[in-house]
Amino acid sequence: MKTYLALVLATLGLAGCFGEENSDLKEWMREKSDGLRGKVEPLPEVKPYQPFTYDAFSLPDPFRPSKMEVAKKGSNSGLAPNPNRPKEVLENYDLEKLRMVGTLQQGKTIQALIRAPDGNLYRVKVGSYMGQNFGMVAEISETEVKLKEIVEDSGGDWVERSTGLSLDDAEQKK
């Protein structure tokens, strides 16, 4: 019964859209559509396919570092890290993760206290190694540890650079 009633109401609603009452709507549509004629643009001209011949086999391979190999063969700076020496504990950490927290002095010998990311304190002296770039402690002052690192440049040569580890700001205020 409900479906029958819904069907009758829908039919009456649609019947209301046709007839004389909606003539103003039909007139408005006719006015607005006057002078509108669709025009389809012609398709663009299709150019014939021209195959491309790849002839770059005579060019140097960009993925083969031949220039660097020549540079490595010709370089002989004599500066290179010793791969046979035993590594020290602080060489397992990046230099940025190590913190200088103080110094100790016994006689004329000064040692720096370094805190590693594992929370342990380590003593370093001149000649000790730390950091992952073969950094050797060159000088220790009350506020800084100066290092000489040996790194490989883009040409494959080993070069020496200076860097340092300053006393942690929180420790300086104490």
C-alpha contacts under 8 A as a table, 3 or more apart, distances in Angstrom:
res1	aa1	res2	aa2	distance
1	M	4	Y	5.11
1	M	5	L	6.32
2	K	5	L	5.11
2	K	6	A	6.20
3	T	6	A	5.03
3	T	7	L	6.09
4	Y	7	L	5.11
4	Y	8	V	6.30
5	L	8	V	5.19
5	L	9	L	6.29
6	A	9	L	5.19
6	A	10	A	6.16
7	L	10	A	5.18
7	L	11	T	6.21
8	V	11	T	5.16
8	V	12	L	6.23
9	L	12	L	5.11
9	L	13	G	6.12
10	A	13	G	5.04
10	A	14	L	6.26
11	T	14	L	5.26
11	T	15	A	6.14
12	L	15	A	5.01
12	L	16	G	6.37
13	G	16	G	5.29
13	G	17	C	7.17
14	L	17	C	5.45
14	L	18	F	7.41
15	A	18	F	5.61
15	A	19	G	7.83
16	G	19	G	7.04
17	C	22	N	6.76
18	F	21	E	7.65
18	F	22	N	6.73
19	G	22	N	6.23
19	G	23	S	7.35
20	E	23	S	5.39
21	E	24	D	7.50
22	N	25	L	5.31
22	N	26	K	6.57
23	S	26	K	5.02
23	S	27	E	6.08
24	D	27	E	5.00
24	D	28	W	6.14
25	L	28	W	5.17
25	L	29	M	6.28
26	K	29	M	5.16
26	K	30	R	6.28
27	E	30	R	5.10
27	E	31	E	6.30
28	W	31	E	5.14
28	W	32	K	6.25
29	M	32	K	5.27
29	M	33	S	6.13
30	R	33	S	5.28
30	R	34	D	6.30
31	E	34	D	5.51
33	S	36	L	5.49
55	D	58	S	7.30
56	A	59	L	5.29
57	F	60	P	7.79
61	D	64	R	5.60
62	P	65	P	7.35
65	P	68	M	5.47
65	P	69	E	6.48
66	S	69	E	5.08
66	S	70	V	6.37
67	K	70	V	5.24
67	K	71	A	6.30
68	M	71	A	4.92
68	M	72	K	6.08
68	M	155	G	5.73
68	M	156	G	6.99
69	E	72	K	5.11
69	E	73	K	6.26
70	V	73	K	5.22
70	V	74	G	6.27
71	A	74	G	5.22
71	A	75	S	6.08
71	A	155	G	6.03
71	A	156	G	7.14
72	K	75	S	5.30
72	K	155	G	6.67
72	K	156	G	5.52
72	K	157	D	6.82
73	K	76	N	7.99
75	S	157	D	6.60
76	N	157	D	7.85
77	S	157	D	7.15
77	S	158	W	7.34
79	L	150	I	7.92
79	L	158	W	5.82
79	L	159	V	6.85
79	L	160	E	7.94
80	A	150	I	7.05
80	A	158	W	5.67
81	P	134	F	6.71
81	P	150	I	6.71
82	N	85	R	6.00
87	K	91	E	6.54
87	K	129	Y	7.90
88	E	91	E	5.59
88	E	92	N	7.74
88	E	128	S	7.93
88	E	129	Y	6.36
88	E	130	M	7.11
89	V	92	N	5.98
89	V	130	M	7.66
90	L	93	Y	5.82
90	L	116	A	7.33
90	L	129	Y	7.08
90	L	130	M	4.71
90	L	131	G	6.15
91	E	94	D	7.58
91	E	129	Y	6.51
91	E	130	M	4.42
91	E	131	G	4.50
91	E	132	Q	5.23
91	E	134	F	7.45
92	N	130	M	7.83
92	N	131	G	6.72
92	N	132	Q	6.37
93	Y	97	K	6.65
93	Y	98	L	7.13
93	Y	116	A	7.55
93	Y	117	P	7.84
93	Y	130	M	7.70
93	Y	131	G	5.58
93	Y	132	Q	6.28
94	D	97	K	5.47
94	D	98	L	6.96
94	D	131	G	5.11
94	D	132	Q	5.62
95	L	98	L	5.36
95	L	130	M	7.26
95	L	131	G	4.62
95	L	132	Q	7.01
95	L	165	L	7.85
96	E	99	R	7.84
97	K	116	A	6.98
97	K	117	P	6.30
98	L	114	I	6.59
98	L	115	R	5.93
98	L	116	A	5.13
98	L	117	P	6.66
99	R	114	I	5.53
99	R	115	R	5.12
99	R	116	A	6.73
99	R	165	L	7.25
99	R	166	S	7.77
99	R	167	L	7.23
99	R	168	D	6.25
100	M	112	A	7.01
100	M	113	L	5.89
100	M	114	I	4.55
100	M	115	R	6.29
100	M	144	E	7.66
100	M	145	V	7.84
100	M	165	L	6.54
100	M	166	S	6.24
100	M	167	L	4.86
100	M	168	D	5.74
101	V	112	A	7.81
101	V	113	L	5.68
101	V	114	I	5.92
101	V	115	R	6.64
101	V	167	L	5.79
101	V	168	D	5.73
101	V	171	E	5.88
102	G	112	A	5.94
102	G	113	L	5.09
102	G	114	I	7.43
102	G	142	E	7.33
102	G	143	T	7.73
102	G	167	L	6.73
102	G	171	E	7.22
103	T	110	I	6.89
103	T	111	Q	5.55
103	T	112	A	4.27
103	T	113	L	5.48
103	T	142	E	6.17
104	L	110	I	5.72
104	L	111	Q	5.10
104	L	112	A	6.22
104	L	113	L	7.33
105	Q	108	K	6.83
105	Q	109	T	5.69
105	Q	110	I	4.32
105	Q	111	Q	6.18
106	Q	109	T	5.34
106	Q	110	I	6.43
107	G	110	I	7.91
110	I	125	K	6.87
110	I	140	I	6.90
110	I	141	S	7.81
111	Q	123	R	6.15
111	Q	124	V	5.53
111	Q	125	K	4.82
111	Q	126	V	7.75
111	Q	140	I	7.02
112	A	123	R	5.64
112	A	124	V	5.34
112	A	125	K	6.55
112	A	140	I	6.83
112	A	145	V	7.28
113	L	121	L	6.30
113	L	122	Y	5.64
113	L	123	R	4.85
113	L	124	V	6.61
114	I	121	L	5.52
114	I	122	Y	5.15
114	I	123	R	6.32
114	I	124	V	7.31
115	R	119	G	6.19
115	R	120	N	5.77
115	R	121	L	4.59
115	R	122	Y	6.40
116	A	119	G	5.54
116	A	120	N	5.72
116	A	121	L	6.50
116	A	122	Y	7.56
117	P	120	N	7.54
124	V	128	S	5.83
124	V	137	V	7.83
125	K	128	S	5.62
125	K	137	V	6.86
125	K	140	I	7.39
126	V	136	M	7.69
126	V	137	V	4.96
126	V	138	A	5.47
126	V	139	E	5.92
126	V	140	I	6.89
127	G	136	M	5.78
127	G	137	V	5.20
127	G	138	A	6.41
128	S	136	M	5.63
128	S	137	V	5.44
129	Y	134	F	6.72
129	Y	135	G	5.46
129	Y	136	M	4.40
129	Y	137	V	6.15
130	M	134	F	6.93
130	M	135	G	5.35
130	M	136	M	6.40
130	M	137	V	7.50
131	G	134	F	6.50
131	G	135	G	5.71
132	Q	135	G	7.09
133	N	149	E	5.71
133	N	150	I	6.04
133	N	151	V	6.01
134	F	149	E	5.44
134	F	150	I	5.61
134	F	151	V	7.55
135	G	147	L	5.74
135	G	148	K	5.39
135	G	149	E	4.03
135	G	150	I	6.61
136	M	147	L	5.36
136	M	148	K	5.37
136	M	149	E	6.36
137	V	140	I	7.52
137	V	145	V	6.86
137	V	146	K	5.99
137	V	147	L	4.51
137	V	148	K	6.57
138	A	145	V	7.71
138	A	146	K	5.61
138	A	147	L	5.21
138	A	148	K	6.32
139	E	145	V	5.98
139	E	146	K	5.11
139	E	147	L	7.07
140	I	144	E	6.08
140	I	145	V	4.62
140	I	146	K	6.32
141	S	144	E	5.24
141	S	145	V	6.35
142	E	167	L	7.90
143	T	166	S	5.84
143	T	167	L	4.93
144	E	164	G	6.67
144	E	165	L	5.63
144	E	166	S	4.32
144	E	167	L	5.71
145	V	164	G	5.49
145	V	165	L	5.08
145	V	166	S	6.38
146	K	162	S	7.21
146	K	163	T	5.98
146	K	164	G	4.31
146	K	165	L	6.48
147	L	162	S	5.77
147	L	163	T	5.24
147	L	164	G	5.52
147	L	165	L	7.89
148	K	160	E	6.44
148	K	161	R	5.73
148	K	162	S	4.71
148	K	163	T	6.42
149	E	160	E	5.57
149	E	161	R	5.30
149	E	162	S	6.22
149	E	163	T	7.25
150	I	158	W	6.28
150	I	159	V	5.60
150	I	160	E	4.60
150	I	161	R	6.48
151	V	158	W	5.50
151	V	159	V	5.53
151	V	160	E	6.41
151	V	161	R	7.50
152	E	155	G	7.87
152	E	156	G	5.73
152	E	157	D	5.50
152	E	158	W	4.43
152	E	159	V	6.15
153	D	156	G	5.43
153	D	157	D	5.58
153	D	158	W	6.30
153	D	159	V	6.75
154	S	157	D	7.47
167	L	171	E	6.87
167	L	172	Q	6.69
168	D	171	E	5.34
168	D	172	Q	6.48
169	D	172	Q	5.15
169	D	173	K	6.69
170	A	173	K	5.59
170	A	174	K	7.08
171	E	174	K	5.47
